[in-house]
Amino acid sequence: MSTAVSAATAAGARWAWAEVDLDAVADNIRTLRAAAAPSAVWAVVKANGYGHGAVPVARAALAAGAAGLCVALVQEGVELREAGIGGRILVLSEQPPELLAIAVAHDLELTVYTVTQLADLAAGGAHAHPVHLKIDTGMRRVGAPPEEAVPLAAAIARSDAVVLAGVLTHLALADEPDDPYTDDQLARFAAVLADLAAAGHAAPLIHAANSAGLLAHPGARRSFVRAGIAVYGISPGPGVDVLATGLRPAMSLHAKVSFVKRVRTGERLSYGLRHQFAADTSVATLPIGYADGVPRRLHAVGGEVLIGGVRRPMVGAITMDQMMVDCGDDPVGVGDQAVLIGRQGAEHITADEWAHRLDTIAYEIVCGISPRIERRYRPAVAPAGNL
Ligand SMILES: *Cc1c(COP(=O)(O)O)cnc(C)c1O
């Protein structure tokens, strides 16, 4: 980064930013630990901590009693290690063979489900490296079929390269607690664990629950739970909303009004000129757009923004860097604070609300807040941890 760019960033000069409340992360971890007990909580900080910033979230989670961390990629684990984060870190799926030596060098525990990955680990120079054997009990994404669990565990036992640290599975429908599918998955998992024990391959750690599993399925709470979305204060899905009420969203999204104008009845605006005004009104422009993670379609599905503590409709197509808001006849000026996600006065807009309008899930909303948006931490963190 050039000095001028660094200075502009350091000054917080952009009128669009996200705030990440690390006290909320810590409170959520404590809430989840109480719900999961006696199971421990490992915090899932993949995808840059679901868009919140992996390093600050990881530090806050560990300080609040998370017993370990999970990531999706070797690169994500390396980022944590390079920031000085110790303790246990698990990579959740098999990785390209060329990354395994790096994973081993950074003490990243690995998920395995094929003999190929075991051979690659041995070839990569691993010695007694902790691996977690993943069984596909019904998610049908990755994992060994149940009948391969014992042969794979035996291969792990024979290998000098690895030791069996854990056995895991992943739930496909845990956020729909009325559906019996999760119980079927857990029963299949229990049968695999019994087979492993009978064959002399009991693992020190057993884990099955994601956030929804933790909240809704006591039987999924084993040695630890892998909590992702709930750590960030977001419910895993409408089916478990009532169980997630003790959580507090950590991320809010902010902008300042960059321009204000009056428009007349019948005028139209933005690309495609799709919005036409039925009355004279004031329109505020915000310097944030779809390149920042505000989905372009949000304006067409009732998206709103808080300005002056009042919900106001997005108008016209959201553009790459800017968007517009109808403020009626209320006084609004350049520099006024706008909240896209979060609280202002008595009103609040959640990532869930966006997700509901857009027919997606809040996971996609928070992960989609782009790197162009600066994350400001409360309480503040050292700049080195602010990546
Ligand atoms: C992402 C992920 C999780 C966390 O899921 P949440 O629903 O965010 O809690 C847990 N386990 C695995 C294998 C994952 O990929």
The ligand as an SDF file (V2000), in Angstrom:
LIG
                    3D

 15 15  0  0  0  0  0  0  0  0999 V2000
  -18.8170  -24.2040    8.2140 C   0  0  0  0  0  0  0  0  0  0  0  0
  -18.8310  -25.4580    8.9930 C   0  0  0  0  0  0  0  0  0  0  0  0
  -19.2640  -25.4650   10.3310 C   0  0  0  0  0  0  0  0  0  0  0  0
  -19.9110  -24.2660   10.9930 C   0  0  0  0  0  0  0  0  0  0  0  0
  -21.2800  -24.1920   10.5740 O   0  0  0  0  0  0  0  0  0  0  0  0
  -22.2660  -23.0890   11.1770 P   0  0  0  0  0  0  0  0  0  0  0  0
  -23.5920  -23.4450   10.6190 O   0  0  0  0  0  0  0  0  0  0  0  0
  -21.7750  -21.7730   10.6760 O   0  0  0  0  0  0  0  0  0  0  0  0
  -22.1860  -23.1960   12.6420 O   0  0  0  0  0  0  0  0  0  0  0  0
  -19.1000  -26.6280   11.0570 C   0  0  0  0  0  0  0  0  0  0  0  0
  -18.5760  -27.7340   10.4950 N   0  0  0  0  0  0  0  0  0  0  0  0
  -18.1900  -27.7810    9.2030 C   0  0  0  0  0  0  0  0  0  0  0  0
  -17.6300  -29.0300    8.6300 C   0  0  0  0  0  0  0  0  0  0  0  0
  -18.3160  -26.6520    8.4000 C   0  0  0  0  0  0  0  0  0  0  0  0
  -17.9520  -26.6970    7.1220 O   0  0  0  0  0  0  0  0  0  0  0  0
  1  2  1  0
  2  3  1  0
  2 14  2  0
  3  4  1  0
  3 10  2  0
  4  5  1  0
  5  6  1  0
  6  7  2  0
  6  8  1  0
  6  9  1  0
 10 11  1  0
 11 12  2  0
 12 13  1  0
 12 14  1  0
 14 15  1  0
M  END
$$$$
